[in-house]
């Protein structure tokens, strides 16, 4: 499970093969029973049961949900989950100034990038926040950058400008908008694309060499809807694949 600020992403792996994956909302007022029943119903709808599960690993950036979801796993599946933190075996050296403050999702996606795509690498994860994770050729997680997510930026704009509507995040036919909606879409999407491209360029300049750029996250498809030379791979399931690798390294 990858517990994010907006969604909880779940995947069922058989070895390295991802059999199924799902998303549910990360509602902080849910109880452990509600999560347990939600997980059971998702499994049942796809022909699985909790007896199919041998182990659980969780990355979470929502500390207020950790105990509730851990309790749901322990009570309903009778499995104590592995919770991701910087103390686990990753195959990487964590060069972050305060390793304990490094987000669990960043550890998972960096682990997947290193093991699946090699190093040096830059992981761009586009979610509620957009994170840039940098791995050196020697396998050191150097750090990176954090920027507001595209939808987060749009929500902030709409909440502060009373005459601007909430619009769909889709690429307009031209960067020159002809109405309020296409003006906003152009500003958000082309502006965001420029933000990502420039930060990637500056990171490559700083480390002094080219690096493989892997993009992940639900909003990446909006950026990749036109030619994007600065992104080498799009892997929407990168974090979940990282969790599978971390489970094998730490079980």
C-alpha positions in Angstrom: 0.0 0.0 0.0 1.1 3.5 -0.8 -0.8 5.9 1.5 -0.8 9.4 -0.1 -2.4 12.7 0.8 -5.3 12.1 -1.7 -5.4 8.4 -2.4 -4.3 5.1 -1.0 -2.9 2.9 -3.8 -3.0 -0.9 -3.3 -1.4 -3.6 -5.3 -1.3 -7.4 -5.1 2.0 -8.9 -6.2 2.8 -12.6 -6.9 6.6 -12.4 -6.7 7.5 -9.6 -9.1 4.3 -9.8 -11.0 1.6 -7.2 -10.2 -1.7 -9.1 -10.4 -4.0 -6.2 -9.6 -4.0 -2.6 -8.3 -6.6 -0.3 -6.9 -7.1 3.1 -5.4 -9.3 4.3 -2.6 -9.6 7.8 -1.1 -7.3 8.6 1.9 -10.1 9.6 4.2 -8.6 10.3 7.6 -12.0 9.9 9.5 -12.3 6.3 8.5 -11.9 3.7 11.2 -9.8 0.6 11.1 -13.1 -1.4 10.6 -14.1 0.7 7.6 -10.7 0.3 6.0 -10.7 -3.5 6.7 -14.2 -3.8 5.1 -13.1 -1.6 2.1 -10.0 -3.8 1.5 -12.1 -7.0 1.9 -14.7 -5.8 -0.6 -12.1 -4.8 -3.2 -10.4 -8.2 -2.9 -13.8 -10.0 -3.2 -14.8 -8.0 -6.3 -11.6 -9.1 -8.1 -11.7 -12.8 -7.0 -9.2 -12.6 -4.1 -9.4 -13.2 -0.4 -7.2 -12.1 2.5 -5.9 -15.7 2.6 -4.1 -14.9 -0.6 -1.9 -12.4 1.2 1.4 -13.6 2.8 2.9 -10.2 3.7 2.1 -6.5 3.6 4.4 -3.5 3.2 3.2 0.1 3.5 4.6 3.5 2.6 2.8 6.4 4.1 3.0 10.2 4.0 0.0 10.6 6.3 1.1 9.8 9.8 -2.5 10.2 11.2 -3.6 7.2 9.2 -0.7 4.9 10.1 -2.0 3.4 13.2 -5.5 2.9 11.8 -4.3 1.1 8.7 -1.8 -1.0 10.6 -4.6 -2.0 12.9 -6.9 -2.9 10.0 -4.1 -5.1 8.5 -3.4 -6.8 11.8 -7.0 -7.4 12.7 -8.5 -8.3 9.4 -5.6 -10.0 7.6 -3.7 -11.2 10.7 -0.5 -9.7 9.3 1.7 -7.0 10.8 2.8 -4.8 8.0 6.3 -3.5 7.3 6.3 0.3 7.5 8.7 2.0 5.2 11.4 4.3 6.7 15.0 5.1 6.1 16.3 2.2 8.3 15.2 -0.5 5.9 17.5 -2.2 3.4 17.1 -0.4 0.1 20.3 -1.1 -1.9 20.9 2.7 -1.7 22.9 4.8 0.6 20.7 7.5 2.1 22.6 10.8 1.8 19.8 12.9 3.1 20.8 15.2 6.0 18.1 13.8 8.3 17.2 10.4 6.9 14.2 10.0 9.3 12.6 13.0 7.6 12.7 11.4 4.2 9.2 10.6 2.9 8.4 6.8 2.7 7.0 7.2 -0.9 10.3 8.8 -2.0 12.3 5.9 -0.5 10.1 3.5 -2.4 10.2 5.2 -5.8 14.0 5.8 -5.5 14.5 2.2 -4.7 12.5 1.1 -7.7 14.3 3.5 -10.0 17.7 2.3 -8.9 16.9 -1.4 -9.2 14.9 -1.2 -12.4 16.5 1.7 -14.4 20.0 2.1 -13.0 21.8 5.2 -11.9 22.3 8.1 -12.0 18.6 8.7 -12.0 16.1 11.4 -11.3 12.6 10.4 -10.2 9.8 13.0 -10.8 6.7 12.0 -8.8 3.7 14.2 -9.7 1.0 13.9 -7.0 -0.4 16.3 -4.4 3.2 17.5 -4.2 5.8 17.1 -7.0 9.0 15.6 -5.7 12.3 15.3 -7.5 14.5 12.5 -6.2 18.2 12.3 -7.2 20.3 9.1 -7.2 24.0 9.3 -7.9 25.9 6.9 -10.1 27.3 5.3 -6.9 23.8 4.6 -5.6 23.5 7.5 -3.1 20.2 9.1 -2.6 21.4 12.7 -2.7 18.1 14.6 -2.1 16.1 16.6 -4.6 13.3 19.2 -4.6 9.7 19.5 -3.6 7.2 21.7 -5.5 3.5 22.1 -5.3 1.6 19.6 -7.4 -0.3 20.7 -10.5 -3.8 20.2 -9.0 -2.6 21.8 -5.7 -1.5 24.8 -7.7 -4.8 25.0 -9.5 -6.8 24.6 -6.3 -4.8 27.5 -4.7 -5.4 29.7 -7.7 -9.2 29.1 -7.7 -9.5 29.6 -4.0 -7.7 33.0 -4.1 -9.2 34.4 -7.3 -13.0 34.5 -6.9 -13.8 34.9 -10.6 -11.7 31.9 -11.8 -13.5 28.5 -12.1 -12.2 25.1 -11.3 -11.2 23.6 -14.7 -10.3 20.2 -16.0 -6.6 19.5 -16.2 -6.2 18.8 -19.9 -3.8 20.2 -22.4 -5.4 23.0 -24.5 -5.0 22.9 -28.3 -2.8 26.0 -28.1 -0.7 27.8 -25.5 -2.6 30.9 -26.3 -6.0 30.5 -24.7 -9.1 32.2 -26.1 -11.3 32.0 -23.1 -10.9 31.8 -19.3 -10.8 28.0 -19.2 -8.2 27.5 -21.9 -6.2 30.5 -20.4 -6.1 28.7 -17.1 -5.3 25.3 -18.6 -2.4 26.8 -20.6 -1.0 28.6 -17.6 -1.2 25.6 -15.3 -0.1 22.9 -17.7 2.6 24.6 -19.8 3.8 26.4 -16.7 4.0 23.2 -14.8 5.8 21.5 -17.7 8.3 24.3 -17.7 8.8 23.9 -13.9 9.6 20.2 -14.2 11.8 20.6 -17.3 13.9 23.4 -15.7 14.4 21.6 -12.3 15.5 18.5 -14.1 17.9 20.6 -16.2 19.3 22.3 -13.1 19.7 19.0 -11.3 21.7 17.5 -14.2 23.9 20.6 -14.3 24.5 20.2 -10.5 25.5 16.6 -10.6 27.6 17.2 -13.7 26.3 14.4 -15.8 23.3 13.1 -17.7 20.8 11.0 -15.8 17.8 8.8 -16.6 14.6 10.6 -15.8 11.7 8.5 -14.6 8.3 10.1 -14.2 5.5 8.7 -12.1 2.3 9.8 -10.5 -1.3 10.2 -11.6 -0.8 13.6 -13.3 2.2 12.6 -15.4 0.0 11.7 -18.4 -1.1 15.3 -18.7 2.5 16.4 -19.0 3.3 13.6 -21.4 0.4 14.2 -23.7 2.9 16.0 -26.0 6.5 15.2 -26.8 8.7 15.5 -23.8 12.4 15.0 -24.5 13.4 15.5 -20.8 11.6 12.4 -19.6 13.0 9.0 -20.5 10.5 6.6 -18.9 6.9 6.9 -17.6 6.1 4.3 -14.9 2.9 5.0 -13.1 3.4 2.0 -10.8 7.0 2.9 -9.8 6.3 3.4 -6.1 4.3 0.2 -5.9 7.1 -1.7 -7.6 9.5 -0.1 -5.1 7.4 -1.5 -2.3 7.6 -5.0 -3.8 11.4 -4.7 -4.0 11.7 -3.4 -0.4 9.5 -6.2 0.8 11.8 -8.8 -0.8 14.8 -7.1 0.7 13.4 -6.8 4.2 10.9 -9.7 4.8 
